[in-house]
Amino acid sequence: MMLESTINEQKTEILPLIKKRWSPREFDPVKNICQEDLNLLFEAARWAPSSYNEQPWSFIVATKENSDEFKKIISILMTGNKAWASQASVLVLTVASLRSSHSGSENFHALYDLGASVANLTTEATELNICVHQMGGFHHDSAKVVFKLPEMYSPVSVLAIGYLPENADFEARARELFTKRKRKPLDEFVFRNAWGNPFFEMNDFQKN
Ligand SMILES: Cc1cc2nc3c(=O)[nH]c(=O)nc-3n(C[C@H](O)[C@H](O)[C@H](O)COP(=O)(O)O)c2cc1C
């Protein structure tokens, strides 16, 4: 019984910022993110942990005010992402350095570390009521050419960053979505002893 309530509490009472984050497909098309807040987002990214402290992440940032740069990132997006992502205030191409500077060989953890830095950025954004929608749906080869990426640097994702449209209630939408969105139950991916043995024994209620 104790275990059940503990698991259930953990399921619903996670850190409020984690609970609040979600990926919208609509943004306020005119509201810009000020330079100070943009700076905070990348400071948060900067302080992520990384293997050997390699910090293998880079970001190519385009704000909507600079329409040529903004269009350049739009141009590499896949069709399904173009329309809604164009409403964002800022688009960011994330890039991982695949070569380890300490050993010269391939850095197996580069993508992992970049993901951690984007998670930091996203959490900081959520604190500022700014939304981040990450995209893998872009043309990787075009990105390399358009942004003149050096060899061993790989484009990994595009981030659409912006505010929800005026009068959208961020907290209410997050609460509503949190109850609707689906996630795998813990017993499908947290194991003990060997692959597939659940660490948490869960009842049907806890799985929903
Ligand atoms: C690496 C990555 C790639 C993604 N690619 C796309 C994409 O191309 N288009 C899109 O609409 N959403 C994309 N998403 C958003 C996911 O669909 C979304 O995070 C997932 O459905 C969970 O929803 P939530 O972020 O609101 O919790 C991507 C997310 C990640 C982390």
Ligand as a Chemical Component Dictionary entry (heavy atoms), coordinates in Angstrom:
data_LIG
# 
_chem_comp.id                   LIG 
_chem_comp.type                 NON-POLYMER 
_chem_comp.pdbx_formal_charge   0 
_chem_comp.three_letter_code    LIG 
# 
loop_
_chem_comp_atom.comp_id 
_chem_comp_atom.atom_id 
_chem_comp_atom.alt_atom_id 
_chem_comp_atom.type_symbol 
_chem_comp_atom.charge 
_chem_comp_atom.model_Cartn_x 
_chem_comp_atom.model_Cartn_y 
_chem_comp_atom.model_Cartn_z 
_chem_comp_atom.pdbx_ordinal 
LIG C1  C1  C 0 14.166 14.765 -30.949 1  
LIG C2  C2  C 0 12.712 15.162 -31.147 2  
LIG C3  C3  C 0 12.206 15.261 -32.426 3  
LIG C4  C4  C 0 10.892 15.692 -32.626 4  
LIG N1  N1  N 0 10.439 15.906 -33.911 5  
LIG C5  C5  C 0 9.234  16.490 -34.104 6  
LIG C6  C6  C 0 8.840  16.920 -35.398 7  
LIG O1  O1  O 0 9.576  16.807 -36.391 8  
LIG N2  N2  N 0 7.606  17.476 -35.537 9  
LIG C7  C7  C 0 6.764  17.672 -34.469 10 
LIG O2  O2  O 0 5.673  18.201 -34.655 11 
LIG N3  N3  N 0 7.139  17.299 -33.212 12 
LIG C8  C8  C 0 8.341  16.733 -33.000 13 
LIG N4  N4  N 0 8.751  16.409 -31.727 14 
LIG C9  C9  C 0 7.870  16.648 -30.577 15 
LIG C10 C10 C 0 7.324  15.347 -30.012 16 
LIG O3  O3  O 0 6.332  14.839 -30.878 17 
LIG C11 C11 C 0 6.780  15.601 -28.601 18 
LIG O4  O4  O 0 7.839  15.987 -27.762 19 
LIG C12 C12 C 0 6.107  14.351 -28.044 20 
LIG O5  O5  O 0 4.940  14.040 -28.768 21 
LIG C13 C13 C 0 5.715  14.517 -26.576 22 
LIG O6  O6  O 0 4.885  15.636 -26.423 23 
LIG P1  P1  P 0 5.260  16.801 -25.372 24 
LIG O7  O7  O 0 6.587  17.381 -25.802 25 
LIG O8  O8  O 0 4.147  17.830 -25.482 26 
LIG O9  O9  O 0 5.354  16.184 -24.036 27 
LIG C14 C14 C 0 10.051 15.964 -31.511 28 
LIG C15 C15 C 0 10.584 15.852 -30.209 29 
LIG C16 C16 C 0 11.889 15.463 -30.032 30 
LIG C17 C17 C 0 12.438 15.399 -28.611 31 
# 
loop_
_chem_comp_bond.comp_id 
_chem_comp_bond.atom_id_1 
_chem_comp_bond.atom_id_2 
_chem_comp_bond.value_order 
_chem_comp_bond.pdbx_ordinal 
LIG C1  C2  SING 1  
LIG C2  C3  SING 2  
LIG C2  C16 DOUB 3  
LIG C3  C4  DOUB 4  
LIG C4  N1  SING 5  
LIG C4  C14 SING 6  
LIG N1  C5  DOUB 7  
LIG C5  C6  SING 8  
LIG C5  C8  SING 9  
LIG C6  O1  DOUB 10 
LIG C6  N2  SING 11 
LIG N2  C7  SING 12 
LIG C7  O2  DOUB 13 
LIG C7  N3  SING 14 
LIG N3  C8  DOUB 15 
LIG C8  N4  SING 16 
LIG N4  C9  SING 17 
LIG N4  C14 SING 18 
LIG C9  C10 SING 19 
LIG C10 O3  SING 20 
LIG C10 C11 SING 21 
LIG C11 O4  SING 22 
LIG C11 C12 SING 23 
LIG C12 O5  SING 24 
LIG C12 C13 SING 25 
LIG C13 O6  SING 26 
LIG O6  P1  SING 27 
LIG P1  O7  DOUB 28 
LIG P1  O8  SING 29 
LIG P1  O9  SING 30 
LIG C14 C15 DOUB 31 
LIG C15 C16 SING 32 
LIG C16 C17 SING 33 
# 
